Amino acid sequence: MSDIPANSGLVVKAPGGQVILAKANGKVVAHSAVCTHQGAIIDGTGTCPLHGSQFNPSTGAVLAGPANQPLAAVPVTESGGKVYST
């Protein structure tokens, strides 16, 4: 998906809520865009606007707190340049 910036992510609405799409090893991956600290929506860089928690958009891992749990993975597939939740 060409809309996903390199070294960052793209927050989009999905049937189960907002997700952050990113690229990992040439594939599109998705994680919940809900910060695991207090539930705010993170931005495309993986940063929470409330308290500054930072997440890796490609893995969901916590890079900086106060959040201490990773973002939940969301299964997706890519077909014809579009991404679908599965």
VEXDREN-2710 file (C-alpha; in Angstrom, 1 decimal):
% VEXDREN-2710
k/r/px/py/pz
1/MET/0.0/0.0/0.0
2/SER/1.7/3.1/-1.2
3/ASP/-0.1/5.4/1.3
4/ILE/1.9/4.0/4.2
5/PRO/4.9/6.2/4.9
6/ALA/8.4/4.6/5.2
7/ASN/9.6/4.3/8.8
8/SER/6.2/5.3/10.1
9/GLY/2.5/4.2/10.0
10/LEU/-0.9/5.3/8.9
11/VAL/-3.8/5.4/11.3
12/VAL/-7.1/4.3/9.7
13/LYS/-10.6/3.3/10.7
14/ALA/-11.4/-0.4/10.6
15/PRO/-14.4/-2.5/11.6
16/GLY/-13.1/-3.1/15.1
17/GLY/-11.8/0.4/15.7
18/GLN/-8.8/2.5/14.6
19/VAL/-5.6/0.7/13.6
20/ILE/-2.1/1.7/12.6
21/LEU/-0.9/0.2/9.3
22/ALA/2.8/-0.1/8.8
23/LYS/5.3/-2.1/6.6
24/ALA/7.4/-4.9/8.0
25/ASN/9.7/-7.0/5.8
26/GLY/7.8/-5.9/2.7
27/LYS/4.3/-6.8/4.1
28/VAL/1.6/-4.6/5.6
29/VAL/1.0/-5.2/9.3
30/ALA/-1.6/-3.7/11.6
31/HIS/-1.9/-3.0/15.3
32/SER/-4.6/-1.4/17.4
33/ALA/-4.1/2.4/17.4
34/VAL/-5.4/2.5/21.0
35/CYS/-2.6/3.4/23.5
36/THR/-2.4/0.7/26.1
37/HIS/-1.8/3.2/28.9
38/GLN/-5.1/5.2/28.9
39/GLY/-6.8/4.5/25.6
40/ALA/-6.0/7.5/23.5
41/ILE/-5.5/7.1/19.8
42/ILE/-1.9/7.2/18.8
43/ASP/-0.6/9.0/15.7
44/GLY/1.1/7.7/12.6
45/THR/4.5/7.8/14.3
46/GLY/3.2/5.6/17.1
47/THR/3.1/8.4/19.7
48/CYS/0.3/8.9/22.2
49/PRO/-0.8/12.5/22.5
50/LEU/-1.8/12.2/26.2
51/HIS/1.4/11.2/28.0
52/GLY/4.0/10.6/25.2
53/SER/4.1/6.8/25.1
54/GLN/5.8/5.7/21.9
55/PHE/5.2/2.4/20.0
56/ASN/7.0/0.8/17.1
57/PRO/4.3/1.0/14.3
58/SER/5.7/-2.2/12.6
59/THR/5.8/-4.4/15.7
60/GLY/3.5/-2.7/18.3
61/ALA/6.3/-2.8/20.8
62/VAL/6.6/-0.1/23.5
63/LEU/9.6/2.1/22.8
64/ALA/8.9/4.6/25.7
65/GLY/6.4/4.7/28.5
66/PRO/4.4/5.2/30.6
67/ALA/2.6/2.5/28.6
68/ASN/4.0/-0.9/29.5
69/GLN/2.0/-3.2/27.2
70/PRO/2.5/-3.5/23.4
71/LEU/-0.2/-2.7/20.9
72/ALA/-2.5/-5.6/20.0
73/ALA/-1.8/-7.1/16.6
74/VAL/-4.7/-7.0/14.1
75/PRO/-4.7/-9.6/11.3
76/VAL/-4.9/-8.1/7.8
77/THR/-4.4/-9.2/4.2
78/GLU/-3.3/-7.2/1.2
79/SER/-4.8/-7.7/-2.2
80/GLY/-4.7/-5.5/-5.2
81/GLY/-3.1/-2.6/-3.3
82/LYS/-5.8/-2.6/-0.7
83/VAL/-5.7/-3.8/2.9
84/TYR/-8.5/-5.9/4.5
85/SER/-9.0/-6.9/8.1
86/THR/-9.3/-10.7/8.4
END
